């Protein structure tokens, strides 16, 4: 296993502790099996290696492996876990587990066969951990790592640590919170940068290269992750890319399922499946009408790109109104809120009708509702029911 030890040592040399993702503090690291999902480039590998290096202090009984390592050409996961356990290993960290065939069955066998071995694994957002060949639902505690919040982007870029606030905190105290934050920084210029290239930590590798890397991530999700998880062939991958292009051109997209299926030369059921898979893979976000359940074969009210950075990467001049809605929908969902499409306003969450717009936006479209807020761009501090858009990037 020297190959794996050397690989781990090489990776740990480049891991630093100057920035931690929000999820690190939310994980109960004492669980026996932990699964961490998230989009490509969101920092799952760094999160795992930081835990190994700085929390566990690189103990001799902990091993990090990645499931696409050449080691697994000739060794199974189960065999590797057994050998590691016999050597005194008690913690096994498996990155990119979705790239290993029969991953769920072997994880179940490892969990059941080695009672005091802790397993931590990461996987693509596209992977449904509970729908593998083996039932892991009673064994694994599952977490999702979203892209950077606006708050995290500020910390990541400037090393300035800022507090996160709940949705209820923002509604109740937004004026005071915004006033305190703006004592030390001007958020609006940073917010413009965030919308364009601040959602994934790979932004540190260069702003000019960021759109290219985003396109590479989209291709990798479709041609590698979904190809492996959902058995996409070349023809399917091409149709899914065409679907993304259609959505990107007209977001927020109000889908006509029959017309879209005909345009892509696929069945309605296939189209619903692709939309569901792209949502799971964090390429798009679907907004359902209020009062309706969530089903794979249910037409969404609107389809958005998952984050604003994708809008800039896939279109030459994104619509500012769409960027505002995309940002707010993304941050509300990432903060764990259930969001739907109301009859009045843009979004409905926690009983509040939300209207999104620029600094001059009024409550005209939601004033008849019992509880509503105006989320306004281009303002540093709000008043009354008008709250700055950027501030909703401080919820995680």
Secondary structure, DSSP 8 states (H G I E B T S, - for coil): -HHHHHHHHHHHHT---S---THHHHS-TTSSEEEEEE-TTSSHHHHHHHIIIIIS-S-TTEEEEETTSGGGGT--HHHHHHHHHHTT--EEEEESGGGSTTHHHHHHHHHHH-TT-EEEEEEETT--GGGSSS--TTT-EEEEE----HHHHHHHHH--------HHHHHHHHHHHHHHHTTT--HHHHHHHHHHH-SSGGGGG-HHHHHHHHHHHHHHIIIIIIHHHS---HHHHHHHHHHHHHHHHHSSB---HHHHHHHHT--HHHHHHHHHHHHHTTSEEEE-BTT----TTS--SEEEESSHHHHHHH-SS--HHHHHHHHHHHHHHHTT---BB-SSSSEEETTEEEEEESTT--STTTTTSSSEEEEESS-SS-BTTEEEGGGGGG--
